[in-house]
Amino acid sequence: MKIVKQPSRSDWAAIIERPVIDQLELGKKVSRILSRVKTGGDRVLRKLTKDLDGVSVKKLAVSEPEIQSAIKEVPDELKQAIRAARKNIETFHAGQIHAEPVIETMPGIQCWRRSVAIEKVGLYIPGGTAPLFSTVLMLGIPASLAGCREIILCTPPRNNGTVDPAVLFAAREAGITKIFRVGGAQAIAGMAYGTESIPSVYKIFGPGNQYVTCAKQLVQAQGIAIDMPAGPSEVCVLADDSADPAFVAADLLSQAEHGNDSQVLLVSTSESLVEKVKEEISSQIETLPRKEFAAVSLENSKAVILPDINEATDLVNAYAAEHLILSCSNAEKLSQKVINAGSVFIGHYSPESVGDYASGTNHTLPTNGYARAYSGVSVDSFVKKITYQQVSREGLLNIATIVETMAQGEGLDAHARAVSIRRKKISV
């Protein structure tokens, strides 16, 4: 990690910059993939899976017998852990469901909203170096709670053409039955346009690499909704002298091991703590099976030392982290000053990995600074909020003059007449 001591605010833009690749070239590559899938369907998906992933697949859909057989391979201990996580995630997300009241804005005029599930949704589950079965729960559970009629899941196949058994078990636990072995930008294309095997959907969810993120953004421009432009994962740790260097190092490494393009940021008011954390990282990384990924990620990461906690908090808010860990003595009070973050982990005993797996909150979160304007996935992500209004005869008379005056002021006479014609009928 690069250590930056007492930077001026004019230097912050460079500090919070994320690793990027050539977006223009990326867009061209992804556009070609989308176009090929749109016109070629399953045949192109199989070819791209062979060309890009090096895996030959005959059938894209995972059959029920395959699912049942794979589930038997999942160790009982892991099954129990997944079920416990599912319960916590269900409990937290079920609390987000509530009926909204009918509001009388003036006598005779009632307005309200109703949540209606998005009928068809697609979930993308990254595979590659780490099959994220936890993401199946994070997306599948709120989709099921929302009442989505059709939920499909796409995930990259393993080298032998099968889907990771834990992913299939988690899908079954979340109530998902339509599963397809295809990954990358081509999977996003399949869900956006539909193929002979994969149904088209109205909204696509799930994290992924920059190719997946680019594909989601491109299909969004074509009328397919997406959850958010979530890209490579990231964490920011804000720590003071009260933090345990071993804890902080472990938190940074838990994020860095995701992949080469992950990023971690340590912000601290203590130079001695930063030095101790660096020592702990050097020690802990040697025992990690994925230390190569973590090492590359750390090369793109920084530790920033600032004079006081207020300035440190300002930098953290400017960064707008996907995950923010507050390893500080006054963490709970400090959390109230956080205005930009995907998910906040308060105190020395709240590691990011708890939220990643089982605390109950959702781990599908905005990255790359999008936490300034986007929220993480919730039940609300899977519904539309339809507004209603019901106007009685009395209500129309009460509001008629207001509407007529405003409509005429905008030069929209037909709008005014839609009210005035009714008003005259009522007054007769």
C-alpha positions in Angstrom: 0.0 0.0 0.0 1.1 3.5 -0.8 1.2 5.8 2.3 0.1 9.4 1.8 0.8 11.7 4.8 -1.2 14.8 5.5 -2.4 15.5 1.9 -4.0 18.8 1.1 -7.7 18.8 0.0 -6.5 19.6 -3.5 -4.8 16.2 -3.6 -7.9 14.2 -2.6 -9.3 13.7 -6.1 -6.2 11.7 -7.0 -6.4 9.7 -3.7 -10.0 8.6 -4.2 -9.6 7.8 -7.9 -10.5 4.2 -8.8 -8.5 1.9 -11.1 -10.0 2.1 -14.6 -9.4 0.7 -18.1 -10.0 2.3 -21.5 -13.7 2.8 -21.4 -14.0 3.5 -25.1 -12.3 0.3 -26.1 -14.2 -1.6 -23.4 -17.5 -0.3 -24.8 -16.6 -1.4 -28.3 -15.8 -5.0 -27.2 -18.9 -5.3 -25.1 -21.2 -3.8 -27.8 -19.9 -6.5 -30.2 -20.8 -9.2 -27.7 -24.3 -7.8 -27.1 -25.0 -7.5 -30.8 -23.8 -11.1 -31.5 -26.0 -12.5 -28.7 -29.0 -10.5 -29.8 -28.9 -11.9 -33.3 -27.4 -15.4 -32.6 -29.1 -16.5 -29.4 -28.0 -19.8 -27.8 -25.6 -20.7 -30.5 -23.5 -17.5 -29.9 -23.8 -17.9 -26.1 -22.3 -21.4 -26.4 -19.5 -20.2 -28.7 -18.6 -17.2 -26.5 -18.6 -19.5 -23.4 -16.1 -21.7 -25.3 -14.0 -18.8 -26.7 -13.9 -16.6 -23.6 -14.2 -19.1 -20.7 -12.7 -22.1 -22.4 -15.7 -24.2 -21.4 -17.9 -26.3 -23.8 -21.6 -26.5 -22.8 -24.3 -28.3 -24.7 -27.3 -27.1 -22.7 -27.4 -23.6 -21.1 -30.2 -24.5 -18.7 -29.3 -26.4 -15.6 -31.7 -29.3 -15.3 -33.5 -30.4 -12.1 -31.7 -33.7 -11.9 -28.4 -31.8 -12.1 -29.5 -29.5 -9.3 -30.5 -32.4 -7.1 -27.3 -34.2 -7.7 -25.1 -31.2 -7.1 -26.9 -30.3 -3.9 -25.8 -33.7 -2.4 -22.2 -32.6 -2.9 -22.6 -29.6 -0.6 -21.2 -30.3 2.9 -23.8 -30.3 5.7 -21.9 -27.7 7.6 -22.0 -25.3 4.6 -25.7 -26.1 4.1 -26.4 -25.1 7.7 -24.4 -21.9 7.4 -26.3 -21.0 4.2 -29.7 -21.7 5.8 -28.7 -19.6 8.8 -27.6 -16.7 6.6 -30.8 -17.0 4.6 -32.9 -16.7 7.7 -31.1 -13.5 8.8 -31.4 -12.0 5.3 -35.1 -12.8 5.1 -35.7 -11.3 8.5 -34.0 -8.0 7.6 -35.5 -7.7 4.2 -39.0 -8.7 5.3 -38.9 -5.7 7.6 -38.8 -3.5 4.5 -42.2 -4.5 3.4 -45.1 -2.3 4.6 -48.3 -0.8 3.3 -48.3 2.9 2.7 -51.2 5.1 4.1 -53.8 6.8 2.0 -53.2 10.5 2.2 -56.1 13.1 1.9 -54.3 16.1 0.4 -57.5 18.2 0.5 -61.1 17.3 1.1 -62.3 14.8 -1.4 -58.9 14.0 -2.9 -57.1 10.8 -1.8 -53.6 9.8 -2.9 -51.5 6.7 -2.2 -48.8 4.4 -3.4 -48.7 0.7 -3.9 -45.7 -1.6 -4.4 -46.0 -3.9 -7.4 -43.4 -6.5 -8.1 -41.4 -6.3 -11.3 -42.7 -9.3 -13.2 -39.4 -10.7 -14.7 -36.0 -10.1 -13.2 -32.5 -11.6 -14.0 -29.8 -12.2 -11.4 -26.2 -12.3 -12.4 -23.9 -14.3 -10.0 -20.2 -13.9 -10.6 -18.1 -17.1 -10.9 -14.6 -17.1 -12.2 -12.1 -17.3 -9.4 -14.7 -17.4 -6.6 -18.3 -18.6 -7.1 -20.3 -16.2 -5.0 -23.2 -18.3 -3.7 -23.8 -15.6 -1.0 -24.9 -13.2 -3.8 -27.6 -15.7 -4.8 -29.1 -15.2 -1.3 -28.6 -11.4 -1.5 -30.5 -11.1 -4.8 -32.9 -14.1 -4.7 -34.4 -13.5 -1.3 -35.6 -9.9 -1.8 -36.8 -10.9 -5.3 -38.9 -13.7 -3.8 -40.1 -11.5 -1.0 -41.1 -8.8 -3.4 -43.2 -11.3 -5.3 -41.4 -11.3 -8.7 -43.3 -13.8 -11.0 -40.2 -14.9 -12.9 -36.7 -15.0 -11.5 -33.8 -16.3 -13.6 -30.2 -16.7 -12.7 -27.1 -16.7 -14.9 -23.7 -17.7 -13.6 -20.4 -18.9 -15.3 -19.9 -22.6 -15.6 -16.9 -24.4 -14.0 -14.2 -25.9 -16.3 -16.2 -29.1 -16.5 -19.3 -27.3 -17.7 -21.2 -27.7 -14.4 -22.4 -25.0 -12.0 -20.9 -24.8 -8.5 -23.0 -27.0 -6.2 -23.2 -24.3 -3.4 -24.6 -21.8 -6.0 -27.3 -24.3 -6.9 -28.1 -25.0 -3.2 -28.3 -21.3 -2.4 -30.6 -20.8 -5.4 -32.9 -23.6 -4.2 -32.9 -22.0 -0.7 -33.9 -18.7 -2.3 -36.6 -20.2 -4.4 -34.9 -19.9 -7.8 -35.4 -22.7 -10.3 -34.4 -21.2 -13.6 -30.6 -21.3 -13.7 -28.4 -20.9 -16.8 -24.6 -21.7 -17.1 -23.4 -18.6 -18.9 -21.3 -15.6 -17.6 -19.8 -12.3 -18.5 -21.2 -9.7 -20.8 -22.8 -12.4 -22.8 -25.0 -13.4 -19.9 -26.2 -9.9 -19.5 -27.1 -9.9 -23.2 -29.0 -13.1 -22.9 -31.1 -11.8 -20.1 -31.7 -8.4 -21.8 -32.7 -9.7 -25.2 -33.8 -13.3 -24.5 -32.6 -16.4 -26.4 -34.1 -19.8 -27.3 -33.3 -20.9 -23.7 -33.1 -17.7 -21.6 -36.2 -15.6 -21.1 -35.8 -11.8 -21.5 -36.3 -9.8 -18.3 -37.3 -6.3 -17.3 -34.5 -5.6 -14.9 -31.0 -7.1 -14.3 -29.3 -7.3 -11.0 -25.9 -8.4 -9.7 -22.2 -7.4 -9.4 -19.5 -8.2 -11.9 -16.2 -7.2 -13.5 -15.9 -4.1 -15.7 -17.2 -6.1 -18.7 -20.4 -7.1 -16.9 -20.8 -3.5 -15.6 -20.4 -2.1 -19.0 -22.9 -4.5 -20.5 -25.4 -3.6 -17.9 -25.0 0.1 -18.6 -25.3 -0.5 -22.4 -28.5 -2.5 -22.1 -29.9 0.1 -19.8 -29.6 2.6 -22.6 -31.7 0.3 -24.6 -34.6 0.2 -22.2 -33.6 -2.7 -19.7 -33.5 -1.5 -16.1 -30.5 -2.4 -13.9 -30.0 -2.3 -10.2 -26.9 0.0 -10.3 -23.6 0.3 -12.1 -21.8 -2.0 -9.5 -18.3 -2.8 -10.5 -15.2 -4.2 -8.8 -15.5 -4.4 -5.0 -13.9 -2.0 -2.6 -13.6 -1.2 1.1 -12.6 1.9 3.2 -11.5 1.6 6.8 -11.5 4.6 9.0 -9.3 3.9 12.0 -7.9 5.7 15.0 -5.5 4.7 17.8 -8.1 2.5 19.4 -8.1 0.1 16.4 -6.4 -3.3 16.5 -3.9 -3.4 13.7 -4.6 -7.1 13.1 -8.3 -6.5 12.7 -7.7 -3.7 10.3 -5.2 -5.7 8.2 -7.6 -8.6 8.1 -10.5 -6.3 6.9 -8.3 -4.9 4.1 -7.1 -8.3 3.0 -10.6 -9.7 3.0 -11.5 -7.2 0.4 -8.2 -7.3 -1.5 -8.6 -11.0 -2.1 -11.7 -10.5 -4.3 -9.6 -9.9 -7.4 -6.9 -7.9 -9.1 -9.2 -4.9 -9.7 -10.5 -4.6 -6.1 -9.4 -1.6 -4.1 -8.9 -0.9 -0.4 -8.4 2.5 1.3 -7.2 3.0 4.9 -7.8 6.4 6.4 -6.3 7.1 9.8 -5.4 9.8 12.3 -2.5 7.7 13.5 0.8 7.1 11.7 1.9 4.5 14.1 -1.3 2.5 13.5 -0.7 2.6 9.7 2.8 1.2 10.2 1.5 -1.6 12.4 -1.2 -2.4 9.9 1.3 -2.6 7.1 3.3 -5.1 9.2 0.2 -7.1 9.9 -0.7 -7.2 6.2 2.8 -8.5 5.3 2.4 -11.2 7.8 -1.2 -12.2 7.1 -1.0 -12.2 3.4 1.6 -15.0 3.3 -1.0 -17.5 4.6 -3.7 -16.6 2.2 -4.5 -19.0 -0.7 -5.5 -16.0 -2.8 -2.5 -13.9 -1.9 -1.6 -13.2 -5.5 -4.9 -11.4 -6.0 -4.6 -9.6 -2.8 -1.1 -8.4 -3.6 -2.1 -6.9 -6.9 -5.1 -5.3 -5.4 -2.9 -3.7 -2.7 -0.7 -2.2 -5.3 -3.6 0.0 -6.3 -4.5 0.9 -2.7 -3.5 3.6 -0.3 -3.2 4.5 3.4 -3.9 8.1 4.1 -2.9 9.8 7.3 -4.8 13.0 8.3 -4.5 15.3 11.3 -7.9 14.8 12.9 -11.1 12.7 12.7 -13.2 15.4 11.2 -10.9 15.8 8.1 -10.7 12.0 7.9 -14.5 11.7 7.9 -14.6 14.3 5.1 -12.2 12.2 3.0 -14.3 9.1 3.6 -17.4 10.8 2.5 -15.6 12.1 -0.6 -14.5 8.6 -1.4 -18.1 7.2 -1.0 -17.0 3.6 -0.4 -19.0 0.5 -1.2 -18.1 -0.8 2.3 -17.1 1.5 5.1 -15.7 0.2 8.4 -15.4 2.5 11.3 -12.7 1.2 13.6 -12.8 4.1 16.0 -13.4 4.7 19.7 -16.5 6.8 18.9 -17.7 4.7 15.9 -21.4 4.8 16.7 -21.5 8.6 17.0 -19.2 9.0 14.0 -21.5 6.9 11.9 -24.1 9.7 12.0 -21.7 11.9 10.0 -21.5 9.3 7.2 -23.4 10.6 4.2 -21.8 8.6 1.3 -21.4 4.8 1.7 -23.0 1.7 0.5 -23.0 -0.1 3.8 -21.4 0.9 7.2 -19.8 -1.4 9.7 -19.6 0.2 13.1 -17.0 -0.6 15.7 -14.1 -3.0 16.2 -16.2 -6.1 16.0 -18.1 -5.5 12.8 -16.0 -6.9 10.0 -17.2 -6.4 6.4 -17.3 -10.2 6.0 -20.3 -10.3 8.4 -22.3 -8.2 6.1 -21.0 -10.0 3.1 -22.5 -13.2 4.3 -24.9 -13.4 7.1 -25.8 -10.3 9.3 -28.9 -9.7 7.1 -28.0 -6.6 5.2 -27.5 -6.8 1.5 -24.0 -7.0 0.0 -25.0 -5.9 -3.5 -23.9 -2.3 -3.2 -22.8 0.7 -5.3 -19.1 1.0 -6.1 -16.8 3.4 -7.9 -18.2 6.4 -6.0 -21.8 5.7 -7.0 -22.7 5.5 -3.3 -23.0 9.3 -3.5 -26.3 8.8 -5.3 -27.3 5.1 -5.3 -28.5 2.7 -2.5 -27.7 -1.0 -2.2 -30.2 -3.7 -3.3 -33.3 -4.0 -1.2 -36.9 -5.3 -1.6 -37.6 -1.9 -3.1 -35.2 -2.7 -5.9 -37.6 -5.4 -7.1 -40.8 -3.4 -7.1 -42.3 -0.4 -8.8 -44.1 2.2 -6.7 -47.3 3.0 -8.5 -49.2 6.1 -7.4 -52.9 6.3 -7.3 -55.4 9.2 -6.8 -59.1 9.1 -6.4 -61.1 12.4 -6.6 -64.7 12.7 -5.5 -67.2 15.3 -6.9 -66.4 17.5 -3.9 -62.7 17.0 -4.4 -62.9 18.0 -8.1 -64.8 21.2 -7.2 -62.1 22.0 -4.5 -59.2 21.6 -6.9 -60.7 22.7 -10.2 -59.7 26.3 -10.1 -56.1 25.4 -9.2 -55.7 23.0 -12.1 -57.4 25.3 -14.6 -55.3 28.3 -13.7 -52.1 26.3 -13.9 -53.0 24.6 -17.2 -53.9 27.9 -18.8 -50.7 29.4 -17.5 -48.8 26.8 -19.4 -50.9 27.2 -22.5 -52.4 23.7 -22.3 -56.1 24.4 -22.7 -57.1 20.7 -23.2 -55.7 20.0 -19.7 -57.9 22.8 -18.3 -61.0 21.6 -20.2 -60.6 18.0 -18.8 -61.4 19.7 -15.4 -63.8 22.4 -16.4 -66.1 20.1 -18.4 -66.5 18.0 -15.3 -67.0 21.0 -13.1 -69.8 22.3 -15.2 -71.6 19.0 -15.2 -71.4 18.8 -11.5 -72.6 22.4 -11.0 -75.7 21.8 -13.2 
